[in-house]
């Protein structure tokens, strides 16, 4: 073939470039899905699932222990508060009793004075 007979390769059309770009994008997506499937396969084994459940169970047990400890702490705190309230109520009852006695004494004196008069 001579120089005059050389066939020039036409430049790729815009559609062909777009197709190539889409194909490359789909190849990347397929590779990503392959990675995800491999990850699922690794954790989906019986041993992997059992290990996950053991971890979750350990976490739940830790949370339960923490809740129990907080419950005990709250119970002790409430016991202290109840003791304080009880002591204050006793004090109020004693003061009320004393005032009632004093008031009775005054009432008795007034009655004696009224009888004399």
C-alpha positions in Angstrom: 0.0 0.0 0.0 1.3 3.4 -0.9 1.0 6.5 1.1 -2.0 7.6 -1.0 -3.9 4.4 -0.2 -3.4 4.6 3.6 -6.7 4.4 5.4 -7.0 6.7 8.3 -8.7 5.3 11.3 -11.7 7.5 12.1 -11.6 9.2 15.5 -14.0 7.5 17.9 -17.3 9.0 18.0 -18.8 10.6 21.1 -21.1 7.6 21.5 -18.2 5.2 21.4 -16.3 7.2 24.0 -19.4 7.2 26.3 -19.8 3.5 25.9 -16.2 2.9 26.9 -16.7 5.1 29.9 -19.8 3.3 31.0 -18.2 -0.1 30.5 -15.3 1.0 32.7 -17.7 2.3 35.3 -19.6 -1.0 35.4 -16.3 -2.9 35.7 -15.5 -0.9 38.8 -19.0 -1.6 40.2 -18.6 -5.3 39.6 -15.2 -5.3 41.3 -16.8 -3.5 44.3 -19.6 -6.0 44.5 -17.0 -8.8 44.4 -15.3 -7.3 47.4 -18.6 -7.0 49.3 -19.5 -10.6 48.4 -16.1 -11.8 49.7 -16.6 -9.8 52.9 -20.0 -11.4 53.4 -18.7 -14.8 52.7 -16.0 -14.4 55.3 -18.4 -13.3 58.0 -21.3 -15.4 57.0 -19.5 -18.6 57.9 -20.9 -20.4 60.9 -17.8 -19.6 62.9 -18.0 -15.9 61.9 -21.7 -15.7 62.9 -21.0 -17.5 66.2 -18.1 -15.1 66.9 -20.4 -12.1 66.2 -23.1 -13.4 68.5 -20.5 -14.1 71.2 -19.4 -10.5 70.9 -22.9 -9.2 71.1 -23.7 -11.4 74.0 -20.7 -10.2 75.9 -21.7 -6.6 75.2 -25.3 -7.3 76.5 -23.9 -9.0 79.6 -21.7 -6.0 80.3 -24.6 -3.6 79.8 -26.7 -5.7 82.2 -24.0 -5.7 84.8 -23.7 -1.9 84.5 -27.5 -1.5 84.8 -27.5 -3.8 87.9 -24.6 -1.8 89.4 -26.4 1.5 88.7 -29.6 0.0 90.2 -27.8 -0.9 93.4 -26.3 2.6 93.6 -29.7 4.2 93.0 -31.2 2.0 95.7 -28.5 3.0 98.2 -29.0 6.6 97.4 -32.8 6.3 97.8 -32.3 4.5 101.2 -30.2 7.5 102.4 -32.8 10.0 101.2 -35.6 8.0 102.9 -33.7 7.9 106.1 -33.2 11.7 105.9 -36.9 12.3 105.2 -37.9 10.0 108.1 -35.6 11.8 110.5 -37.1 15.2 109.4 -40.6 13.8 109.7 -39.8 12.6 113.3 -38.5 16.0 114.1 -41.6 17.7 112.9 -43.8 15.2 114.8 -41.8 15.8 118.0 -42.1 19.6 117.6 -45.8 19.3 116.9 -46.2 17.1 120.0 -44.3 19.7 122.1 -46.4 22.5 120.8 -49.6 20.5 121.5 -48.4 20.0 125.1 -47.6 23.7 125.5 -51.0 24.6 124.0 -52.8 22.2 126.4 -50.9 23.7 129.3 -52.0 27.2 128.3 -55.6 25.9 127.8 -55.6 24.4 131.3 -54.3 27.6 132.9 -57.0 29.6 131.1 -59.7 27.2 132.3 -58.4 27.5 136.0 -58.3 31.3 135.7 -61.9 31.3 134.3 -63.1 29.1 137.2 -61.7 31.4 139.8 -63.3 34.4 138.2 
